[in-house]
Amino acid sequence: MPPPRSRVRVRVYPLGDTALLAELGTRLDTALNTRAIALAAALQKRRDVRRAVAGHGAVTVQFDPDQISHDALASAIRRLATKRPPVEEPGRLHRIPVVYDGPDLEAVARERGLAPQQVVEIHGRPIYRVFLVGFVPGWAYMGPLADELVLPRRAIPRTRVPAGSVAIAGQETGIYPFASPGGWHLIGRTSVRLFLPDSDPPSLFRTGDRVKFFAASE
């Protein structure tokens, strides 16, 4: 007998006349993200799909309304989502040097009952998954962050965060590619360029990549 299909509950929401959102789940989970990436890849092969972009646990799909209706595509998505995803190839591994001298490092340590050096050690311990690339060009949402460092966003966002700032918020960590407003806690900085306008794609990180931070002097 063939193995039973895995049960995946998919919620499909319209996004205008030519797009929809297929939500596989809302938790921050690498296995769920793997399913979203596999679903986006399968959808991208369809002639009636113009673009499929994986998020944390969902896929945004832009389709051709002359070739398929919203309801028909939603049914196709539910069928695809029940298939067991292929064995995942590990994403590229990036090693990112960080000078851990961020303006929020000591405040994060106090809030979590840790010494600043413990924050550095805990942040540099995991190999993070790139769940999603977005917000601004080159920004990657990475996680999951260790429970010891989980904090809500700052109550008052900064109007300007320097480029290269390494930050944490919720269960994720990230690096600001450009100077921009931001409400995450800044614990360090890196000189690695994340937005490469002359490359294709122009982002250093891609969904599914792996990232390892390590402490550096300068």
DAVEN-V815521 format. One line per field, one symbol per residue. phi: phi as a letter, one per 40 degrees, with the letter a starting at -180 (. if undefined). Layout:
phi=???
This chain:
phi=.ccccccbcbbbbcbgcbaabbbcibccacccccccccccccccccccbcabbcbdaabcbbbcccbacdcccdccccccccccccdccdcdbbbbcbccbccbccccccccgbcdccddccccccbccccabigbdgcbcbiccddcbcaccdcbcccabcdgccbbafbbbabccbcacabcccbaabcccbbbccbbcccccbdgcbbbcacbca
